[in-house]
Structures are given as C-alpha cells and as structure tokens.
Amino acid sequence: MAQVIVKSIFRDKHTGKIHKPGEKLNLKQDRIDEILSAGDFIEKTAKASKNDKAASK
C-alpha cells in the first residue's frame, strides 16, 4: 500500500465515497494506477507504508 493525497475532488467508483483535496488515502498500486488513468486526482506522497519498506529490503 502507498499513501496518496487527493489533489482534486473525485468520487470513488467502487465505494461511492467523495474524496476532497488534502485528504490522505492508503491505496494499492493497481488502484492508484486506475484512478490516475481517469485523471490527475491524486498524488503519491514520499511516505512509504510498512509493506513497501519490507518489500525493498
């Protein structure tokens, strides 16, 4: 999982939830790619999750 920040408002097509700018989300890479393919709604943060740190060792 990776942490992202919402850049512009969007509705999650899987949950129906509205996400607003500045909101922080933890998403899997395939979900990040899916959202970015629809528009520039999110941005990855530099902070890595525990799973990302373990995978890089």
Stockholm file with secondary structure:
# STOCKHOLM 1.0

chainA/1-57         MAQVIVKSIFRDKHTGKIHKPGEKLNLKQDRIDEILSAGDFIEKTAKASKNDKAASK
#=GR chainA/1-57 SS CEEEEECSCEECTTTCCEECTTCEEEECHHHHHHHHHHCSCEEEEEEECHHHHHHTC
#=GC SS_cons        CEEEEECSCEECTTTCCEECTTCEEEECHHHHHHHHHHCSCEEEEEEECHHHHHHTC
//
